[in-house]
Amino acid sequence: MITMLLLMSATLTEPSNMVALPKGNYRPLYMSKTSPQTKVDAFSIDVTPVTNQQYLTFVLTNPRWQPNSIPQIFAEPQYLQHWQPIADQKTSEFNDENKLVTLPSADQMNSPVTNVSWFAAQAYCKAQNKRLPTVAEWERVASASETQENGSLEKDYHARILEWYSRPNSKFLPEVGLTSANYWGVKDLHGLIWEWTEDFNSALVSGESRSDSNINQKLFCAAGAQGAADPSDYAAFMRFGFRSSLQAKFTLPNLGFRCAKTYATTYATTQDQTND
């Protein structure tokens, strides 16, 4: 039964592709407009969020991350709560460790996986020889519109993203990849789910480096927003506020992830020389 499930999950769709971004600059929201920009090294990132189907393949080959096996320290009880126990699907099959396997329904397979903790998301990415994107990487790729690297230069760009964020949560998430790709070729960055980042708990560091622990407590007040890099980007304020509320074991029905990968040094150097 487990072999059949693995074959089924592997053949439904191809895994998400990745796109590469050259090194560039990024000014975190909490910096002032006159602050030096933060350098972001070249990296690759998944085109779409990780799906239930892809995560199913992972937990079937890594039983410790199945719902009935994962230690409580690594995830809340709601971990993968939207999946159905196999027993509910009229079978009594168990995995090799005699743990009941839970599955997404057929119509959930190509939707983004949610109800996963930071620990679980990081473990999945590591199993793919990837990692979670950093906040800087995620924000850099997400700041692009469909036609420009810096979407804020377009009229109504921020309003359009805010409209996506204001939509009520749907009980059933749509499939990934249905939105238009942005300038970099990445999809579903806004309006589908929230996404884990590798360093989510450093979201409010307002110094010039990650080692600076000076937290800007006024950032999410109206007065504090006046000194931010882009006070009009309320969607970014929402993201940073959301990240600051998270703990690594949290599992939420609208929180998923995608993976990233650092460029090989030789490839990144070649790209940099080409761009110079």
LINVENHU-V162045 format. One record per pair of residues at least 12 apart in sequence whose C-alpha atoms are under 10 Angstrom apart, sorted by the first residue. I is the first residue (numbers start at 1). J is the second residue. Records with the same first field share a line. If there is no record, write none. Layout:
BEGIN
I->J  J
END
This chain:
BEGIN
1->91  92  93  94  95
2->60  61  93  94  95  96  101
3->60  61
5->56  57  60  103
6->53  56  57  58  59  60  61
7->57
8->53  57
9->52  53  54  55  56  57  58  60  109
10->53  54  56  57
11->53
12->53  54  106  109  110
13->53  54  109  110
14->54
15->46  47  48  50  51  53  54
16->45  46  47  48  49  50  51  54  176  177  258  259
17->44  45  46  47  48  186
18->43  44  45  46  47  48  185  186  259  260  261
19->43  44  45  46  47  184  185  186  260  261
20->42  43  44  45  46  47  184  185  186  260  261  262  263
21->40  41  42  43  44  45  137  140  141  184  185  262  263  268  271
22->40  41  42  43  44  263  268  271  272  275
23->39  40  41  42  43  137  263  268  269  271  272  275
24->37  38  39  40  41  42  137  140  272
25->37  38  39  40  41  136  137  140
26->38  39  40  136  137  139  140  141  143
27->39  40  136  139  140  228  229  230
28->135  136  139  140  203  204  205  206  208  228  229  230  236  240
29->139  203  204  206  219  225  227  228  229  230  231  233  234  236  237  240
30->203  204  205  206  207  215  216  218  219  220  224  225  227  228  229  230  231  236  237  240
31->205  206  207  208  216  219  227  228  229  230
32->206  225  226  227  228  229  230  231
33->227  228  229  230  231
34->227  228  229
35->207  208  228  229
36->208
37->208
38->136  208  209
39->136  137
40->134  136  137  140
41->136  137  262  263  268  272
42->137  261  262  263  264  265  267  268  269  271  272
43->133  137  260  261  262  263  264  268
44->130  133  137  259  260  261  262  263
45->130  131  132  133  137  138  141  184  185  186  258  259  260  261  262
46->130  132  133  185  186  187  257  258  259  260  261
47->176  177  181  182  184  185  186  187  188  189  258  259  260
48->112  175  176  177  178  179  181  185  186  187  188  189  257  258  259
49->110  111  112  113  114  175  176  177  186  187  188  189  192  193  194  195  256  257  258  259
50->110  111  112  113  114  121  124  125  176  256  257  258  259
51->108  109  110  111  112  113  114  175  176  256  257  258
52->80  83  103  104  105  106  107  108  109  110  111  112  113  114  175  256
53->103  104  105  106  108  109  110  111  112  113
54->109  110  111  112  113  124
55->104  109  112  113  114  116  120  121  124
56->83  101  102  103  104  109  113
57->124
58->123  124  125  127  128
59->101  102  103  120  124
60->95  101  102  103
62->123  124  127
63->95  96  97  99  101
64->97  99
65->79  119  120  123  124
66->79  80  99  100  101  102  103  120
67->79  80  81  83  85  99  100  101  102  103  116
68->99  100  101  102
69->97  99  100  101
70->120
72->249
73->119  248  249
74->116  117  118  119  120  248  249  250  251
75->115  116  117  118  119  120  247  248  249  250  251
76->115  116  117  248  249  250  251  252
77->115  249  250  251
78->115  116  117  250  251  252  253
79->114  115  116  117  120  249  250  251  252  253
80->102  103  104  113  114  115  116  117  251  252  253
81->102  103  104  114  115  116  251  252  253
82->102  103  104  105  108  113  114  115  171  172  253
83->101  102  103  104  105  108  113  115
84->101  102  103  104  105
85->100  101  102  103  104
86->100  101  102  103  104
87->100  101  102
88->102  103
89->102  103  105
107->172  173  174  175
108->172  173  174  175
109->175  176
110->173  174  175  176  177
111->172  173  174  175  176  177  192
112->173  174  175  176  177  188  192  193  254  255  256  257  258
113->173  176  193  253  254  255  256  257  258
114->173  193  194  195  251  252  253  254  255  256  257
115->250  251  252  253  254  255  256
116->196  248  249  250  251  252  253  254  255  256  257
117->196  246  247  248  249  250  251  252  255  256  257
118->132  195  196  197  198  199  200  246  247  248  249  250  251  255  256  257
119->198  248  249  250
120->248  249  251
121->195  196  197  198  248  256  257  258  259
122->196  197  198  257  258  259
124->257  258  259
125->257  258  259  260  261
126->259  260  261
128->259  260  261
129->259  260  261
130->258  259  260  261  262
131->197  198  258  259  260  261  262
132->195  196  197  198  199  257  258  259  260  261
133->195  196  197  198  199  200  257  258  259  260  261  262
134->196  197  198  199  200  202  203  259  260
135->196  197  198  199  200  201  202  203  240  243
136->197  198  199  203
137->197  198  260
138->189  195  196  197  198  258  260
139->189  197  236  239
141->182  183  184  185  186  189
142->182  183  184  186  187  188  189  190  236
143->157  158  182  183  189  236
144->157  181  182  183  184  185  186  189
145->157  158  161  180  181  182  183  184
146->180  181  182  183  184  185  186  187
147->181  182  183  184
148->182  183  184
149->182  183  184
150->183
151->182  183
152->230  232  233
157->233
158->232  233  234  235  236
159->232  233  234  235
160->190  235
161->189  190  191  233  234  235  236
162->190  191  233  234  235  236  238
163->190  191  235
164->190  191  192  235
165->190  191  192  193  194  235  238  239
166->191  235
167->191  192
168->191
169->191  192  193  253  254
170->192  253  254
171->253  254
172->253
173->192  193  253  254
174->192
175->188  192
176->188  192
178->192
179->191  192
189->258
190->235
192->254  255  256
193->253  254  255  256  257
194->239  242  243  252  253  254  255  256  257
195->239  243  254  255  256  257  258
196->243  246  248  255  256  257  258  259
197->243  256  257  258  259  260
198->257  259  260
199->243
200->240  242  243  244  245  246  247  248
201->240  243  244  245  246  247  248
202->215  240  243  244
203->215  239  240  241  242  243  244  245
204->216  217  219  240  241  243  244
205->217
206->219
219->237  240  241
220->234  237  238  240  241
225->237
END
